[in-house]
Amino acid sequence: MYAAMATSWNLLGGFTGYVSLGHSAFFGLGAYGTGLLVTRLDVPWALALPVSALLVTVFAVGVGVAAVRVRGASFVIVSIALVSMMNLVVQGWRSLTGGSTGLQVPSPFPGLHRGETHMVFFHLFLVLLGLALLSWWYVSRSRFGAGLRAIREDEDKAESLGVPTAAYKVAAFALSALFVALAGGLYALWFGSLDPIFVFSILIGSYMVLMSLLGGVRHLYGPLLGALIVAPAGEYFLIALGETQVHLAATGVLLILVVLFMPEGILSRLPRRGRGPSIPEESAGQRLEGAAR
């Protein structure tokens, strides 16, 4: 689940350089959207999952149109504000969402015992991860991806070269939100009990950023590698330090250390053959200039 979400986050952060700590808003909306469609409207889970994700994507387009007008730290603040707003809305709308007590979602596989259910969702999350990886690989080889990389290198120059920067940023924002919302919907069906404090937590968004940075945002398998390290580490911190705010501080310290001492990620330090598919080393601006000529 975390590997799929980190790869999805990398569709925005890795290509454009826009750091969003608020992607947990889309995770929570996907979870609650799927849960509400199943519990309130009796929609089959296989239909509720994509419908919820599409609705969240449409919402992300609207948010993206406003959010991408700002850059740098301002964008980070806007993304954090989005999570806080969604958390307040879900907790306040008790008649629909259950408020702070959460929402109970029935299992889509009531005939299976717990272990079998876990294996089913393991494979569902694996399929989602595969789709996210395939999307990242396709974008990295497309003109759309070159435009996104040009935005990361020099947004003003990219716009002068004819890149529709606003449209590209909104498209990357929405595509990233789509996969995160699907992960949220699968989580709701798998876990069965939604807590607004958890699903709309800044910690989830921070994990996506940390996993991507640790593994390497320029590499296809970077977020996957980061997830294989950070997810077990997070569980270890939680067990060793208890359910207090201390384990959150430990995660924050780890994020700071990665940014300071390993900003390019682990895979960037490996031989080129061992990195897997990566964003081409050639400057995106150079590619666009060549195409313009």
N, C-alpha and C positions, 0 to 999 in steps of 0.2 A: 504493500500500500504506500509506504513512504517513498520507495524507489519510483513508483509511478508518479506520485505528486511532485517529487523533486525534479524528475525529467520534464514534467509539465511546466513547472516553474521556470525551468531553464529555457523553454521556448520564448519566454519574455526576457528574463534577466540575463541569460547567456548571450543572446543575440543583440539586444538593444542596450544592455548595461543599466536598465531601469530596475532598481532593487525594490521589490514589493515585499513588505512584511505582512501584508493584509490578505494573502491568498487563502488564509483560513476562513475568511468570509465566504468564499465560494465553496469550500469544503463543507462548512456548516449549512449553507443554503441548499447544496445538493443533498445533504443528509436529511434535513427537515423537509425539503420538497418531496423527496421520494417517500419519506415516512408519512407525510400528510396525505399524499395521493393514495397510498395503500390503506391507511387507517380511516381516513375521512370519506374518501370517494370510492373505496373498494376497487381501485384500479389494479390489475395484475402487476406484480413486481417487475416483470420483464418489460412492460410498457411504461410503468411509472419511472423507472430508472432513466431511460433516454429522454422522456418528456421533461422530467425535472432538470436534467442537465442542459437541455436546449433552452428552457426558460431562464436558467441561471446565465447561460451564454448571452442571451438577449439583454439581460440585466447588466452583464459585464460590458457589453457594447455601450450602453448608456453611461455607465460609470467611467468607462475608458475615454469616452469623448471629453468628459470633464477632467479626468485625472491626468491625462497625458499632456495637458496644457502646461503643467509645471514640471520641473526637472529637479534632479539631485535630491537633497534632503527634503525639499517640499513634497516631492512625490512619495517619499517614505512616510512622511507624516500623514498625507492623505490616505495612504493604504492602511495605516494603523487606525485612523479615524473610522474607516469603513467597517473594520472588524468590531470596534466598540459600538457603532451605531446598530449593526445587525444584532449584536448580543443584546442590547437594550430593547430592540423591537421584539425579538423572540421571547425574552423574559417578560415583557410587558403585555404581550398579546396572549394572555392566559387561556382565553376561551378557545383559541385555535391551536396553540402550540403546547399548552400545558404549563407555560411559564417556567419558573425556576425548578419545578419538580421534574421537568423533562418530558419526553415523549416515548412511549413504548411501541415498538414496531414488531409485529408478529413475524416469526421465522418463515421464509419462503419454502423451506424444506422441513416441515414438521415431522415427517416420517423418518428422518435421519437422526442418529445420535450425535452428540456433541463433536466427537472426533471426525466423523464423516462430514459434518457441516463445515468444520474448519478446512478440510481438504477441498471441498467444493469451492469455497471462497478463495482459498489459496490459488486455485487455477483460474478463477475469475479475475483476481487481481493480476495474475500473471499475464492474462490476455490483455488487460488494460495497459500494463507495462509495455507489452509488445507493441500495441498501437501507438503509445506515446513515443517509444523509441523510433518506430518507423516514421512517424510524423516529424520528429526532430531531424532524422537523417534526410528526409525529403526536403525539408525547409533549408537545411544547410547546403544543399546542392542546387537550389533554385534561385532565380533572380529576386524573388521575394526575400530570401535569406540574405542575399548580397545587399539588398536595400536596408535590411535590419542591421547588418554589421556596419554599414556606412553610417547609420544613425549613431551607433555606439562610438565609432571613431570620431566623427565630427558631424553633428546633426545639421548645423547650418550649411556646411559644405554639401552634405547629401541633398538638402533641399534645393540648393543652387544647381545641382546636377540633374534635377528633375524627379527626385524620389518623392512620392507623396507621403511625407514623413508621418503626418497625423493619421492618415488611413492605415498605413503599415503598423504603426504602434497600436492602434485600436484593434486591428486584426490579430496581432500577436497576443495582446491582452486577452481577447475573447477566446482564442484557440487554447491558450494556457488555462483559462478559467473552465473551459469545457471538460478537460481531462480531470482537473481537480474536483469539479462537481460530480463527475462520474465516480471518482474515488470516494467522495462523501456519501453518495447514494449507496454504494456497495457496503460501506462501513455501517450505515443505518440498518441495512438488511442483515448484515452479519452479526453485529453486536447486539442489536435489538433494543437497546436503551440509550436514548440520546440525552446528554447533559449539555445544556447551552454553554456552560462555563468552559467545557472541554472543547467542543466542536468549533466554538468561536474564540479560541485561545490564540494569543499572539505567539505562543510557544510553537504551535504547529507551523505557522508561517516562518518562524525562525529556523525550525528544523529543515524546511525546504531550502532555505538560503544556505545554511551550514553544510548540508549534504552536497549541494551543488558546488560550493566553493572548495570544500575539502577534496572532492574527487576531481574537479576541474571542469569549469563551465564551457571550455572550448571543445570538450570531448563528449562523444555520444554516451559512453559508459561512465562518465565522471559522476553524475548524480547517483547512479546505481551503486558505484563503489562507495560513495559517501554514505549512502543509506545503509549499506552493509556494516559500516563502522559506527555511525552515529546512533542508529536505532538501538542496537544492543548496549551502547554506552549510556544512552538515556535511561534504559531500563535498569542498568547497573546503578546509576546515580540515584534513581528513585528508590531502589531497594536498600542501598547502602546508607543514603542520607535521610530516608523516610519521606513521607508525603508532606514536606514542608517547602518553603520557598528556596531552601538552600540548593536543591537540585537544579532549580531554574538558574541560579547564579553560576553553578558549575557549567551549565550549557552555555551561558553568556561568555564566560571566560574562555571556553573552547572556541567559540566563534571569533573572539578577539584575537586569539593566538593564531588561528588560521589566516585571518585577514592580514596580520602583521608579518608572519613568517612563511606562509605558503599561499599567497594570493592566486597563483596559477594552478594550484591543486596538485594532488599526488601524481596523476597520470602525466602531467607535463614534465615530470622528472624521470619518466621511464623512456627507454629507447623508442623511436618512432614506430617501430613495428609492433611494440607491445601496447600501444595506446588505443588501438581500434580506430574507427572512423572519427575524424575531427573536423572542425571548421578549417577550411583551407587557409594556409598561411598567407597567401596573397592578400594584399589590402583590398577590402571591399570597394574603397574609393577608386583604386586603380582599375578594378574590373568595370565599375560603372562608367568611368571616364573612357575606357576602351570601347565599351558598348555604345557610348554616345558618339564617338568618332565614327 
